[in-house]
Amino acid sequence: MRRKLVDAKEMRDLTFSDLEEETGIDKTYIASAVYDGASTTEEEAIAIAEAVGLGGEEDVIEGLQTPPMKGQEEPSIPSDPALYRFYEVPQVYGPAMKAIMHEEFGDGIMSAIDFEVSVDKEIQDGEEHVVITYDGKFLPYKKFP
C-alpha cells in the first residue's frame, strides 16, 4: 500500500509540497503518513489518495488510517547519509539541548505525541539550508508524594 502511494506520487511527478497545496494537509504530516510514521483521518486519507490518483483504492485509504508500528524492534543507525545526520545531531548537540531545555522548563521531556515537525528550505547568504523545527509540548516529570 505504501509502495503504491510512493509510486503514484513519483509517476505524477508530485512533491510533498504539491500534495500539501492540493490537500491543505501539512507536507511533513503527509510524508510521515506515506512512510508509515503516522495515521490519517478518513477525510485526509481520501484527499491524499485522490491527489496521487489513487482515489478509488480502498486498501490505500484504509492503510493510511491504520496506526503504524512506530520505531524498530532492533534499532540500528542507518547508513544513508541523510538519515545518519538525524542520528548524529543528537549525539553532538543532544546534551546541550537537554541542558537548555531543563534550564528553561525544569525536569521533564518534550512530548512526541503532542508534537509537530516541519522540514523547510531557506536561503542564507545565497546557499540552501535545511530548517527542521521540532515543536513538542513540555511534559514535566511528576513528583512522588
N, C-alpha and C positions, 0 to 999 in steps of 0.2 A: 504494500500500500504506500509506504513512504517512497519507495523507488518510483512508483507511478507518478507521484507528485513532483519529484525532482526531475524525472524525465519529461513530464508535460511542461514544467516551468522552463526547462532548457530548450525544449522543442519550439516553444513560442518566444524564445529569447527574452524572457522576463527577468527582471531583477526583483529582489525583495522590496526595494523602494517602489517599483512599478506596482507590486501587489498591494503595498500599503496605500498608494494613491487610489487604486481601483476599489479596494475594500473598506478603507477607513480604519483598518486594523494596523497597529504598530508593526513595522517591518521586522524588528528583533523578535517580537512575540510570534509572528508568522514563521520565521526561520526556526525558532525553538520548537514550535508545533510540528513543523515539517521534519525536523531532525530528532524527533522523539524526546523533547525535553519539556513539553507542556501539552495540555489538552485544551480543546476549544469548546465553546458552546455550539449547539446545533446551527444557529444562525451564522456564526463565524465559520464553521466547517463548510457550510453551503457556499458562503461568499468566496472562501479560498478555493474550493473545488471549481466553482464557476469561473473564477479569474484565470485558472490554468487550463480550462477546457475540460474539466472532469466533473461537471455539474451533475450528471446522472449516475455517477459511480458511487453506489451505496457503501461499498467497502471503504472508500476513501473518506466519505462523510462520517461514517461510523468510527473509522480508525482515528480520525482527528479528534474525536470526542472521548476516546479511551484514555484514561490516566496512564501515562507511561511509567515504566520502571526506570527510575532516575538513578544515575550512577552505575557503577560496575561492581560485580561481585569480587573480582580480583583487580583492584585498581592498578594501573601502570601509567607511567609517564609516556605520552605519545612521542613518536619520533618526528612527526610532521612539524617543521619549524614554526609555523604559525600557531599551532596548538601548544607546542612546547613553551612558547613565550607566556602563555596563560598560566603555566606552572612555575615558570621562572620568576615572574613578577612577585608573587607572594613569598617565594624563597628569599628574594633580595630585599623587598620592601615590607613584607608582612609584619615583622616585629615592630617596625617604625609605625606602620599604620595602626596596629593594635595598641601601641603605647599612646598615640594621639587620641584614638577613639576612647580609651579608658580615661585619659585626662579630661576630655571634653564631655563625656557621658557618664562615666563611672564604670563599675564592674558589670559587664554584660556582653551581648553579642549582637550582630546585625542579623535580622531575620532574612531567610532565603525564601520565605513563604509570602510575607507582606513585602514584596521586593519587585523592583523593575531594573532592567539593564538595557542600555542603549549603546549602539555602535554607530558612530558618525565619522564623517570625513571633514577635516578642517584644513585650510591652507594657512601656514605660518611661514613668514619670510619666503614665500614662493615655493614652499615644499609641502607635500601632502603629509598630514598627520592623522593617526587613528585616535579618536577620542572615545574612550569607553567609560561609561558612567554607571556606577552601582548605586542604587537608591533603595535602601532597606530600612525598615522600622527598627529602632533600637529596642532590644529586649533586655532589661536589667535582670541579673540573677536574683532569684528570690532568697531572702534571708530566712533561715530557720528560726522558729520562735525560741 
